[in-house]
Amino acid sequence: MSVRGIGVDVVDVERFAASLERTPTLRQRLFTPAEATLSTESLAARFAAKEAFVKALRAPAGMSWTDIEVVTDDRGAPSFALHDQAAARVRDLGITGLHLSISHDGPVATAFVVAEAD
């Protein structure tokens, strides 16, 4: 395995909350229906994860944010469920592993993504 991309992003939770309030359609543009029901802190962390994914894979313009879904397993560990253009980008780059770490504490949410290929 070799590292093919690394991405990191930090989101100011309060500023992100203000953006969601100011632009009512933003939640639907950024998040899947399953994600959209989560707390503002969790949404900020998921947005950071999506931004980190885009950076790690140098994603092309036009990719829908909802093509990148952050899911958690039964123990709370995050991972990606990729759809349409995001899944195609991973396939095109030969990515065989994606590692995601997200966190939110107080006013800051952060995410780190590592993309690997054989």
C-alpha positions in Angstrom: 0.0 0.0 0.0 1.1 3.5 -0.7 -0.4 6.8 0.3 -2.0 8.6 -2.7 -3.5 11.5 -1.0 -3.9 13.3 2.4 -6.5 15.9 3.2 -7.3 17.9 6.3 -9.9 20.5 7.1 -11.1 22.5 10.1 -14.5 24.1 10.4 -15.6 26.9 12.8 -18.8 25.4 14.3 -20.4 28.7 15.1 -19.7 30.2 11.6 -21.0 26.9 10.0 -24.2 27.1 12.1 -24.7 30.7 10.9 -24.3 29.7 7.3 -26.9 26.9 7.7 -29.3 29.4 9.3 -28.6 32.1 6.7 -29.0 29.7 3.7 -31.9 27.3 4.3 -31.1 25.2 1.3 -27.5 24.6 2.2 -28.2 21.6 4.5 -29.8 19.8 1.6 -27.0 20.7 -0.8 -24.3 19.5 1.5 -25.8 16.5 3.3 -27.7 13.3 2.5 -31.1 12.9 4.2 -29.5 10.6 6.9 -26.8 13.2 7.6 -29.1 16.2 7.6 -30.8 15.2 10.9 -27.6 15.3 13.0 -26.6 18.1 15.4 -24.8 21.2 14.1 -21.5 20.0 15.6 -21.8 16.7 13.8 -22.7 18.4 10.6 -19.7 20.7 10.9 -17.4 17.6 11.4 -19.0 15.8 8.4 -18.5 18.9 6.2 -14.8 19.0 7.3 -14.6 15.3 6.4 -16.1 16.0 2.9 -13.6 18.8 2.4 -10.7 16.6 3.5 -11.9 13.9 1.1 -11.9 16.4 -1.8 -8.4 17.6 -0.9 -7.0 14.1 -0.6 -8.4 13.0 -3.9 -8.1 16.3 -5.8 -11.7 15.8 -6.7 -12.9 17.4 -9.9 -15.2 20.4 -10.1 -18.9 19.4 -10.3 -18.8 16.7 -7.7 -21.9 16.8 -5.5 -21.4 17.0 -1.8 -24.1 14.4 -1.3 -21.9 11.9 -3.3 -19.7 11.9 -0.2 -21.6 10.6 2.8 -20.1 10.1 6.2 -21.4 7.1 8.1 -20.6 5.5 11.4 -20.4 1.9 12.4 -22.1 0.5 15.6 -19.1 1.7 17.7 -19.2 5.2 16.3 -16.2 4.9 14.0 -16.6 7.1 10.9 -16.1 6.1 7.3 -17.3 7.1 3.8 -20.2 5.8 1.8 -19.4 7.0 -1.7 -21.9 7.5 -4.5 -21.9 8.5 -8.1 -19.0 10.9 -9.0 -17.2 10.4 -5.7 -17.2 6.6 -6.1 -16.0 7.0 -9.7 -13.1 9.2 -8.6 -12.0 6.6 -6.1 -12.2 3.9 -8.8 -10.4 6.0 -11.4 -7.5 6.7 -9.1 -7.2 3.1 -8.0 -7.8 4.0 -4.4 -8.1 0.8 -2.3 -8.3 2.3 1.2 -9.7 5.4 2.7 -9.0 6.3 6.3 -11.1 9.0 8.1 -10.7 10.6 11.5 -13.2 13.3 12.6 -13.6 15.3 15.8 -15.4 18.2 17.2 -14.6 20.0 20.5 -16.1 23.3 21.4 -15.9 25.8 18.6 -13.9 23.6 16.2 -14.6 20.5 14.0 -11.8 18.8 12.2 -11.3 15.9 9.8 -8.3 14.0 8.4 -8.4 11.7 5.4 -5.7 9.4 4.0 -6.2 7.7 0.6 -4.2 4.6 -0.2 -3.7 2.4 -3.3 -1.9 -0.9 -4.0 
